[in-house]
Amino acid sequence: METKVKRTNNMRTSSKTVAWYILLIILTLICLVPFYIMIIDATHTNGEIASKLWLLPGAALLDNYHRLVESVPIWRGFGNSLFIAIAVTAVSGYFSALTAYGFSRYKFKGNKMLYAIVLGSMMIPMQLGFIGFYQLISKMHLLNSYIPLIIPSIANASSVFFIKGYTDGAVHESLIEAARIDGSGEFAIFNKIGLPLIMPSVATMSIFTFIGTWNNYLTPLILISDMDKYTLPIMQVVAKGVYKTEFGAIYTCIAISVVPIMIAFAFLSKKIIGGLTIGGVKG
Amino acid sequence: MLKKKNKVDKGKYGIYFVIPYFITFLLFALYPVIYTLIISLQKWDGISLNPAFVGLKNYVTLIHDALFYQAIANTLIMWICAVIPQMVFALFLAVMFNSAKKIKGKEFFRAAMYLPNLVTPAAVAVLFAFLFDWQTGAINKILLDLHVISKPVNWFLSEYSSRGIMSLISWWMWFGYSTIIFGAGLNNIPVELYESANIDGATHWQSFKSITMPLLKPTVLFAAVTSLIGGMQTFDIPYVMTGGQGGPNNKTLTVVMYLYNTAFQNSNYGYGSAIGYGLFILILVFSIITFKFINRNADND
């Protein structure tokens, strides 16, 4: 009797577990299949793509690729995006750490008020100053330049917030005092002792800054009008207009931007998801 | 004594560490916000050296502008149709990941569902525009093979399916993210609470309702408000998918698309700036409503 009850219970749990797995697999497929179709269709000719749904790769990848690079300088866009994303990540990482360290380690006049301004500025939607920003850049004769895409990232409020939270716990006063006794200047102490100690939080933030910059479409769209300086997302939208019926070329074009992100995610997923939850809980 | 003096002295150096931030903030963030406010009081094509001051005329036009209201409605409808399933799925999955200890490969499932969030929205828009293409797109082919539809559907002719596709993409991009955020919120709930509820004979549903829901409320609130702020600024996906038009019949035109088209396509910078400020006020009002809505539910319980 008792064993029978136990068995039905086991059966109930196992059928429940099966149901969970089915749900999870369906949702995972929904999330991954669009990418799968993108990769598979990048290897088929237009005729093939139009005729049916393909589940296995074809042989037309190189043809599609050559047709794509004939009229859209996609690697130029890739290089431009890469350059901007690396520059923004470096600038934002360094200055966010500097700012966070300043707020965390020094009790200067106005510390609390200025930090409140940093936090408050996170509430302002970017669109509010959008037109003013464009006109300012236009008056500074910096349209079609990467400077307005890179320099404003010195002031990255959410990054400062995140890194300051880490700095408060990671940098011990005794280490700084020891360096001071050795005669190091405050700025040198930050570079030699502070920055390495808070580097883990800078690295986590850098992943998100990099992806955010890599994915940004609207800001480069209004600032850049030279085809040579277009970023990858703009280049892709251009390709969508150029190759209205060249499906293979379009899928190849999207894959060039998406596949690197997928590869990076495969290696960094633990770090990325970990960083997400820290930000989420704190926010 | 000497050491103490030394310490106080060093405190002043902090200002030098934060100065670069504030110079950048004032020039590239605060000044543009103020400058946009000034432009919103002008009639300006962006080129002429003497923009005409028109006072509040742009704002008066704005509150009588049917297209502005249409854009607000579009943006809100597409956001709500995405955020509700997004939250429901995320809550369900997060609770499941947290309680079903036997499920293997949780990390993989979680990562796979989060992946769409990392991919360039503009690229996602191009991809889905082709996947939903009515003649050659994969979606129609799958639905035909499954006998869900009998002939190819031209999705972008109807406002309902156009908006539905935008919401679907947004759900697709964000439910995995919300699952992770909710999961972190659940981890902060002490296990002892569930254990003692279990001893008292509470069912799963009862402990979900009286332990999980109230304690997860701050996380849900955070997710809802950030989603609202992001949703009200939707631009990339509808813009790219509809070629900037917001078709059919402006039914997928979002507020930021309207702002962009007004200022950067039609060179009406004054009116575009007024739309920007209108959007800001909307986000403020809707955030307060969302906040009140979720907190009022707490009082009822």
Interface residues (C-beta under 8 A of the other chain):
Chain A: T13 T17 W20 Y21 L24 L27 T28 I30 C31 L32 P34 F35 I37 M38 D41 I49 A50 K52 L53 F95 L98 T99 Y101 G102 F103 R105 Y106 K107 F108 K109 G110 N111 L114 I117 V118 S121 I124 P125 M126 Q127 L128 G129 F130 I131 G132 F133 Y134 Q135 L136 S138 P148 I151 P152 I154 A155 V160 R180 E186 F187 F190 I211 W214 N215 Y217 L218 I222 L232 P233 I234 Q236 V237 A239 K240 G241 F247 I250 Y251 C253 I254 S257 V258 I261 M262 F265 S269 K270 I272 I273 L276 T277 G280 V281 G283
Chain B: N6 K10 G11 K12 Y13 G14 I15 Y16 F17 V18 P20 Y21 F22 T24 F25 L27 F28 A29 L30 Y31 P32 V33 I34 Y35 T36 L37 I38 I39 G46 F89 L93 M96 A100 K102 I103 E107 F108 F109 R110 A111 A112 M113 Y114 L115 P116 L118 V119 T120 P121 A122 A123 A125 V126 L127 F128 A129 F130 L131 D133 Q135 T136 A138 K141 I142 D145 W172 G176 Y177 I180 I181 G183 A184 G185 N188 T219 F222 A223 T226 I229 M232 Q233 F235 D236 V240 G243 V256 L259 Y260 A263 F264 Y269 G272 S273 G276 Y277 L279 F280 I283
